[in-house]
Amino acid sequence: MFVEMNNTVEFIRNNISVEDKENEIAITTGTRIRAFKDDYIGFYEYAGSVITYGNGDDYKTATFTSDQTTFDWTAETLGDKRDHAIHARITQSEIPTFTNLNDTVAISNNAVAGTVLFTLATSDSDPEDAGQLTVAHTPSSGSAATFFELDSTTSEVKIKSGVSLSPGDHDMTFSVTDPCSRSSSGILTIRVENDPPVITSLATSSSTTISEDLIAETLLHTLNVTDSTPTTCQLDSTGVPFQIKTISGSTNYGIFLSTGASMDYDAQNAYVLDLSCTDSYDATKGIFTVYLVRNEPPTINGLPRASDIQEDVIVETTLYTFSVTDPESTLVTCDVTAITPNTNVMFIKPSPNVNEFDILLQSNPSLIYDVVRTYRLDIQCSDGRRTDTNVFFMNVLRNKPTVFLNLQNITTVSSVASYIGQIVFDVDISDPENDQVQFSMFCVPSTSCPLEIYHSGEIVLKRSIEGEFVPVYDVYVYVTDGRSTTGPRSLTVHVLDINYVPVIRNLPLPSALVVSENSALGLSIFQVSIQDNDGSDTHTYSMTSFPSDGVLYFDIDSATGLISVSATTNVNYEAVSSTSFTFTITVSDTKDSASQNLTVTIANQNEAPVFKKTSYVLSVDEGPAGTVLADPSYLYQDEDTSDTHKFSMACSSNVGYFSIAPTTGFISLATDIDVDAVGSATSYTCTVKVSDGAMTDSASLTINIKI
């Protein structure tokens, strides 16, 4: 057998007898050699063969030319020609162990990457194993392998880079193995202890002071929290007007006053807020105190005060402007809480300047000095929390009436040289309070008065007075300042250059003027009579008619006003368009004119029928009595178309030969006519008459008897 010592091979010699089956040689500790799997035990011959011990009598041989540390015996063949062998007893190696496991090590979750947490220590009773042990981490469930790693060179357990440690126990199982694969294991428990959040901001600022008036959401404190893991913060106090939430645009939490908070210093002047911040493992509590600043009431400046006002004021009037000072510079509101005696004619409104207010009297307040002389206004101003009150007095002054300065008076106006809107007179007044005044007037005579007065006091013409014949108007003027009325005061207005209008004295007639038809041409029928106080005026007459053709039958003398039948056109009852004409007669003095109506009725007169042909001839045959002769075809007319006409006939000495029908004028034989009879004539001359019962016309009729 051989062992390795000092890198040389030494032979172990022993005398062996033939009878010996086995010679055991003990090899002392320290001279042993490590046997590995698949190693063979054999002889060593320098520059010769190494004989191995095989199975039974079999053996293998190999020749080494140099020292070998490893050799593959599987390639060698077995032999049985040797009768000697070597046998080695293998002693099992000791199991290596960890001398410091099982163990627990505690670290902070804030420990940094690369920190050495633990160094593994091993032990092996086999000195040959020194430096030959293998230490390894055996992966297991859990997050240990995620957070930690083993440095196989130094056997150090370290924190991995780029990890965030989770608090808790993390077990790592390690194994130690010798070259013979003898091994043992141990557990290292790494306890990651959480470092609770640290609220650093409360160390330097744990309180704040705010006004009790604050109602808008307000950030009071920014919580700065130090922790390796994300933290959340909350308000633990309940029933308080505060909240903790993340600040907009930031990951930090803040302590906020809640929107619409209602705080009252007198009820609670401070709030101690309990809060906490947690990283899901541990919570850190803190206290933040909010102190309230008491609201100071506003102060009304400039009151009490009194102001005077005329009782006849009608426009909205600012009585007084007061200011209010607020220590917190809060926007103040002011109101009238009471007016004594009770009225609603005064009020308060803000002026353009901040915290200034106007006391106003509304328009048309109807103040009456004799009823109320002083009003008291109770005023209250508030900053929304506290108030201040004061008073204002308004004294009513009696109105003094307006005074006329230039009435009563007299003036003139020309009826010719005047125009509408012309100022006839300007009334001058004085009002002690310089009130707005209004004028009014009435006129005598009042009918169609041409004058009116403006509120400026100007009396003007409201219509033309050309042709005016009222010589004078008395105007009575009033003026009022809304409270007192002064007047009337008179103004006499004389109208100059009056032209008197001519007057037709004898028209209209009580009844129509009747004119017979067929009156003589140029016949005078009516004389217009006039009166004109301007005796020197020259007058012109004219006439119009309805229907309009009446002027064809009647004329008026433009110089005298004499009305007559037309000198050229006959008045024919049956030919006119109407039997009644209304004539408008107008007389003018070149400045003014007057007109009246004259109605003329045409009277119908009976007119005789007239033969338009005065001679007629009939040629007839002789014949017996009763024979009706041919129609003579009389041509006649009667203007009176409604008349009934009758015919008659006279034949001088030839009486009894002929007869005439009264209604038709037809001739018939009154006796037998025979021209052969002794004494018979062949021609007869008669006179035929047509009558309307009152008047007649005649024509000759010759009757010739045929032979």
Protein Blocks (a to p, Z undefined) as FASTA:
>chain_A
ZZdeehiacdddddddfklmbdcddddehiaccddehiacddddehiacddddehjbccd
dddfbdcfbdcfklpccdfkbcbdcddddddddddddfkbccdddddfkbcehiafbdcd
dddfblklgopaccdddddedjklmmpccdfklopacddehiacdedddddddddddfko
pacdddddddddddddddfklmmogcdcddfkbmbdcdfbdcddddfbdcddddfbghia
bdcdddehiabdcddddehiacdfklogcdcddddddehlaccdddddddddddddddde
hiacdddddfkbcbdcdfbdcddddfklpacddddfbdcdddfkbccdddfbehiacddd
dehklpafklpmbdcddddddehlaccddddddddddddddddfkbccdddddfklgceh
iafbdcddddfklpacddddddddfehpabdcdfkopacdfbdfehiabfbdcdddddde
hlaccdddddddddehiacddddfkbccfbdcdddehiaehiafbdcddddfblmbccdd
ddddddfklmmmpccdfknopacddfkbccdfklmmbfbdcddddddehlaccddddddd
ddddddddddfbfbdcdddddddehiacddehiacddfblmbccdddddehjmghkaccd
fklopacdfbdcdfkbghiafbdcddddddehjaccdddddddddZZ
